[in-house]
């Protein structure tokens, strides 16, 4: 089974990214052929700092490794280091419906957020993502809830290409967790935790114990005192229960029973202690990796060579069936 997925080097990777996506990757690499990409070409479709982009790429690589991604089992590389990604994206653009792209929810959302910078790249983002996926004959794409629509479009594009030019691409399936696919903001539990929102709204994978304590302590709960899972009526405490459940591997119902007679403050203290404990290995591994940048550079260079070989094989088939 072939797996492909990736994360942009923009903002700070948080526990929502880890629980929805990276945690899936770690499990998949034990039973599948995995390729995990740092999708830097996607990151430049909105305003970004050129001076810090390389630093953010290295940070994401550190997060992959600190989270348990093993470069001996999986391919880890930077998207822009394999030119076939952009090459296939251009070819797929020639068969992709403009109407399909304009219907993408993320395009609508980001167009509103970056109204002064609605570039063609923002519209074509899903085609590049389809190229990323199809380039490696991917069978399963583990993503968060917000990327599900883009994977569905990749399936549509693959089917259309195969119908027009002959069987070339495998049709990828999406893998979205039933619980944890969308972790909500700590300060506004009606919206998804986001790298672009204020620091107080998210827990970073490398946050210090002091930062975790402050953020959980000030996290929005709800009126009332019951620690019950009810996303519609109690979105704040429900979000915190989800986080607790996923990091402790305990069912939410068991947590409701355990904290039935306790206060929000007591629950938050317990969640803080849990997160400090569970995120400590991430902080320690990051500290080790920071002392050896050459190690990360070598992993990314080796990964690009391994990915390029597979990408070239696919492009040869694509060009042949297209008459190029």
N, C-alpha and C positions, 0 to 999 in steps of 0.2 A: 504494500500500500504506500502511495506517494503522498506526502503532506507538504504543503507550502503555506507560509503565513509571514507577516511582517508588521513592524511598528515604525511610525515616523519618528525621526530624531527632533521632535519639537516639544517644548515644555518639559516638565518633569514627569517621568513615568510614576504612576501612583498605584495603589492597591487595586483600584478598579481594573486597570490594564492587566495587572498580574492575575487576579482572580478570574477574569473573563477569558483571557487569552493565553498568557504565558504558562499558567498552571496546566492548561490543556496540553501545551507543547511538551512539557516535561514528561507527562504521561505517555504521549504519543511516541516519543523518541525511543521508548523501550520496545515498541512493537512495529515500527514503521520506518520507511526511508524518508527522513525529514530534511527540509530546507527552510531555514529561518533567515529572513532578509531584514536589513535596516533600510527602509524605503525613503531615501533622502530626496529622490525626485518628486515624491508626493509632497514632501514638506515645503517645497519652494513654490507651491501654488497659492500660498497666502504670504503676507509680509513676514520676513524673517531677518535675523541678523547674520550677515555673511561671515562676520568675524568669529562667531561662536558656533557655526554649523559643524565644523570638524570636531570640536569639543563635545558637542551633543551626540554626534555619531559614536564617539568613543564611550560616552556615558551609557548609551543604549546597549552597546556591545558588552559593557561591564554588567549591566542589568541582566542580559541574557545568561551570561556565565554565572553570575551570582545566584540566579534563580534555579540553576541546575541544568541548563542546556550544556550538553557535553559535545565539544567540537570533534571528538573522535567518533561519535555516533551520528551527529547531525552536521549539515553544512551551514555555516554562519558567514554571511558576507554582506557587503554594501551594494545596494541596487545600482548605483551609478558606475560601479566598477565592471559591470557586465552590459555592454552596449546593446546586446540583443533585446533587452527590455524595451528600449525606446524604438528599436527597429520593428519589433512585432506590434507594438502599440500603434505605430503609424499605419501599418497594413490593416490592422483590425478597425481603425478609424474609417476605412473606406467601405466597410459593410455595416457600421453601427448607425442606428437610427438617431437623428438629432432629437426627435421627440422622446426617446427613451432616456437620453442624457438629461434633458430638461425636467424630466419627472423625478430625478434622483433627489431624495429628501436632503442629503448633505449639501448638494449644490444650492438648494433653496436656502438652507440655514446659513451656510457660509457666505452666500451672496448678500444676505441681510447684514451679517456681522462685518463683512469687509466690502461694504457698498462702493467704496472708492477704488477698489482693486479687483473687479470681477474680470479675471483674465480667462482666455480660452483654455488655459491649463486647468483651471478650476472646473470648467465644464467637462473637460476630457479626462479628468482624474480617474473615473471608473474604467475607461478604456485601457489606460496604463495599468490599472490593477488587474484587469482581465488578462493583459499581456503577461504580467508577473506570474499569474496563476497558470495560464495555459502553456507558457514557455517550458514548464517542467513536467507536462503531462500529469498534472496534479489530480488526485482522486478525492482528497478531503482537504477543506480549508477551515481551520479552527479560527473563529473570529468572535468579536463581541457583537451584541445585538445591533449596534449602529452600522456595522459593515455587511449585514446579511443581505441587504438590497443590492449591494455592489456584486456580491458573489452570484446572486440570482441573474444579474445582467451578464456576468461572465459566462454563465451557463447558456443564456440566450444567444450570445455572440458565438460561442463554440458550436452550438447546434446550427446556426445560420451559416457559419463558415463550412462546416462539414457537409451541409446540404448543397452548398453552391460549388465547392471545390473537391469534394470527396472526403472520406473519413480521415481526419488529420489529428484532431484533438480529443482527448478524453473529456467527458462531461463531469466537472467537479461537483462534489456534494459539499454542503455547508455544515459545519459543526458548531452549534451554539448551545451553551450550557442551559439547562432548565432553571437552575438556581445559580445566580452570580453572573449572568450574562450582562447585566446592567446594574452596577453599583451606583447609588445616587450620591449627590453632593451632600457634604456634612452640614452646610449652611442653608441649602435649599433642596430638601429631599424630594421635591417634585421634578427635579432635572438631574440628568446624568452627571456623575463626577467627571470633571474635564480638566485636561492639562492647561487649558487657556483661562480657566477661572481663577479667582484669588486663591492664594496659598492656603488660607484657612479652610477652604472647601474640600480639601483632599489630604490623604495621608500618603506621603511619598515613601517609596520602598526603602530609602536611606535616611528617613527622618530620625532625629535623635529622640531618646526617651522623653526629653523635655518638650520637644515639639509635638510628639504624639499625645502626651498628657494634656497640653494646652488645647489642641484641636478637638480631641474627644470631649474634654471638659466643656467646651463651648459649642459642641455640636447641637443642632436643633433637635429637640425631641417633640413632644406634643402636649396639649392640655390633658389633664388627667394624670393618673399615677400608675395605671396598669402597664406591665411589660408584656404586651400582646402583639402578635404579628397580624397586622391589618393594614396593608399598604394604602388603601383608599382613605381610611379614617385616621390612621396613625402612621403616616409615611416616615416620620423621623425615627421613631423607635424601631419600626419594621426594618429600615435600612441598617441600623446598628445591629439588630438581631441577625440579619443576613451576613454581615461582616463577621460577627462573632461565630456563627455557625460554620462558615467556610474556613476560618482559620483554626477552629477547634475540632472540626470534623464531628460536631455534635448536631443532631437534628434540632431544628428550631423549637419543636414541641418540647423537647427535653430542657431547653434553655428557659422556655416560658415557665415550666414547672419549677426549675431551680431558682428562678428569681421572682417567683409569684408573690412573695411577701416582702420583697426588697424595693428600695427606692431607685429612681433613675440615677441618682448620684452613685449609689452602690454598684449598680450595673455598669455605669460608665467607668468606674474605677477598675472593675474586673476586666472590662474590655481593654482598657489601657494597659493593664499588666500583661494581658494575653498578646497584644500587638507588640509591645516592647520585647517580649520573649521571642515571638515568632519572626520578627524582623531583625533581630540581632545577627543571625547568620548572614543576612544580606549586607549589613553594615560592615561586618568583619571581612567578608569576601571582597567587597568593594575596596576596602582599605588595602588589602593584599594586591589587588589588581592595579590600583593607582601607583603602587611602587614599581610596577613592571609593565610600562606601556608598550614595550617592544613585544611582549607576549600577545597582547590584544592585536597589534598590527600584523603579527605573523598569522594569527588565526583568521583574520579578515582577508589577508592576501591569499592564503591557502584555500579558504572557502570560495573566493572569487574564481580561482582557477578551476576548482571542482564544479562550480555552478556553470561556468562558461562552457565547459565541455558538453554538458547536457543541453544548454541553451543553443549551442551551435548545431547540434543534431536536429533539434526541432526546427530551427530556421531553415536548414537545408530542405526539409520536407515541405515547409510552408512555401518557400520560393518556388520549388518544383511544381507543386500543384497549382500555384497562381500564375505559372508561365513566366516567371522572372528569371 
